[in-house]
Amino acid sequence: TWADRIWDSIERDTKIHGFSHLLRHTWATNFHRASRSTGATVYDLKQQGGWADLNIPQRYTHERPFDEFLDMPTHITELRKVRRAV
């Protein structure tokens, strides 16, 4: 894509290898951490990142504390909110 060509030229011109990987990794990690408040799942991350395989976004994300998983809304709790609002 055009964005890949831009990042490749930045890496080539500035001699910073892995610059685009660093940006993708930072974005994916922050997206995943923000899912605590947004309710986004790793599948949303996969879609937003444009990855075809689920293993790739999981590689970019880090393990999260178990307490965060307990606090995260599930699909069922989100559906219940929608049903109650109707």
Secondary structure, DSSP 8 states (H G I E B T S, - for coil): -HHHHHHHHHHHHH--TTHHHHHHHHHHHHHHHHHHHH---HHHHHHHHT-SSTHHHHHHS----HHHHHHS--HHHHHHHHHHH-
